[in-house]
Amino acid sequence: MAVSSNENDFDGLPQDTQLALLVITMFDGRPFMGTHYAVYMGTPSVIVIDDYGEEIGDWMDHSVRILGNHNGTFNFYQPVSSTDNADANASNTQWKYYKTVNAQDLVSSYD
């Protein structure tokens, strides 16, 4: 299904398709298969997506925080911690910016 690449087209996509495009972007076009993702949307304009393991089950392998900027762009952040995953928490972990993606590029990748 071809979709025109207008920024507003992203907002017109179903929410599950929007999330799928964000997951694909989270992994630079190569998302992990055979895994499951947890999506948290408790704060306005913020989405946190966790990838819970392809092999180890229920152990979080990857986490990304996505901030919607309300201008057709999304900022992506990864957690940076001074400890291993088992001991990571809000007091010893920070979100570090790593890229911005625009909605037009997300829609363009949806073919």
C-alpha positions as CSV (number, residue, x, y, z in Angstrom):
1,M,0.0,0.0,0.0
2,A,1.7,3.2,-1.1
3,V,1.2,6.2,1.1
4,S,2.1,9.8,0.2
5,S,4.9,11.3,2.3
6,N,3.1,14.2,3.8
7,E,4.0,14.8,7.5
8,N,0.3,14.9,8.4
9,D,-0.1,11.4,6.9
10,F,1.7,9.9,9.9
11,D,-1.0,11.2,12.2
12,G,-3.7,9.6,9.9
13,L,-2.2,6.1,10.3
14,P,-3.6,3.7,12.8
15,Q,-1.8,3.8,16.2
16,D,-0.5,0.2,15.8
17,T,1.1,1.2,12.4
18,Q,2.6,4.3,13.9
19,L,4.1,2.3,16.7
20,A,5.5,-0.3,14.3
21,L,7.1,2.5,12.3
22,L,8.7,3.9,15.5
23,V,10.0,0.4,16.4
24,I,11.5,-0.1,12.9
25,T,13.1,3.3,13.3
26,M,14.3,2.5,16.8
27,F,16.4,-0.3,15.3
28,D,17.5,1.6,12.1
29,G,15.2,-0.5,9.9
30,R,16.2,-3.9,11.3
31,P,13.8,-4.7,14.2
32,F,14.3,-7.9,16.1
33,M,11.9,-10.7,15.2
34,G,10.7,-13.4,17.6
35,T,10.5,-10.9,20.5
36,H,7.9,-8.8,22.1
37,Y,7.7,-5.1,22.9
38,A,6.2,-3.3,25.8
39,V,4.9,0.2,25.0
40,Y,4.3,2.8,27.7
41,M,2.4,6.0,27.0
42,G,1.6,7.4,30.4
43,T,3.1,10.9,29.8
44,P,1.8,13.2,27.1
45,S,4.1,13.3,24.0
46,V,6.4,10.6,25.4
47,I,6.5,6.9,24.4
48,V,8.8,4.4,26.0
49,I,9.3,1.1,24.0
50,D,11.1,-1.8,25.7
51,D,12.2,-4.9,23.8
52,Y,12.0,-8.0,26.0
53,G,14.5,-10.5,24.6
54,E,14.7,-12.8,21.7
55,E,16.3,-15.5,23.7
56,I,16.3,-14.9,27.4
57,G,12.5,-14.1,27.8
58,D,11.3,-11.3,30.0
59,W,14.7,-9.7,30.2
60,M,14.8,-6.3,28.8
61,D,17.3,-6.1,25.9
62,H,16.6,-2.6,24.6
63,S,14.7,0.5,25.7
64,V,14.0,3.7,23.8
65,R,12.2,6.9,24.9
66,I,10.6,8.8,22.0
67,L,9.5,12.4,22.5
68,G,7.0,13.8,20.0
69,N,7.9,17.4,19.4
70,H,4.5,18.5,17.9
71,N,6.3,19.8,14.8
72,G,6.5,16.6,12.7
73,T,9.6,15.3,14.4
74,F,10.5,12.7,17.1
75,N,13.5,12.7,19.3
76,F,14.9,9.3,20.3
77,Y,16.8,8.6,23.6
78,Q,18.5,5.6,25.0
79,P,19.2,4.9,28.7
80,V,22.7,5.4,29.9
81,S,23.4,3.9,33.3
82,S,26.3,3.6,35.7
83,T,25.2,0.0,36.5
84,D,24.0,-3.2,34.8
85,N,20.4,-3.7,33.7
86,A,19.5,-5.6,36.9
87,D,20.3,-2.6,39.1
88,A,19.2,0.2,36.7
89,N,16.6,2.5,38.1
90,A,15.5,6.2,37.8
91,S,18.1,7.4,40.2
92,N,21.1,5.9,38.4
93,T,20.0,6.1,34.8
94,Q,19.6,9.0,32.3
95,W,18.1,9.2,28.9
96,K,20.7,10.3,26.3
97,Y,19.5,11.8,23.0
98,Y,20.8,10.0,19.9
99,K,18.7,11.0,16.9
100,T,15.7,13.0,15.5
101,V,13.4,11.5,12.8
102,N,10.7,13.4,11.0
103,A,7.2,12.0,10.3
104,Q,7.7,12.4,6.5
105,D,10.6,9.9,6.6
106,L,8.5,7.5,8.8
107,V,5.7,7.6,6.2
108,S,8.1,7.3,3.3
109,S,9.4,4.0,4.8
110,Y,5.9,2.6,4.9
111,D,5.2,0.9,1.6
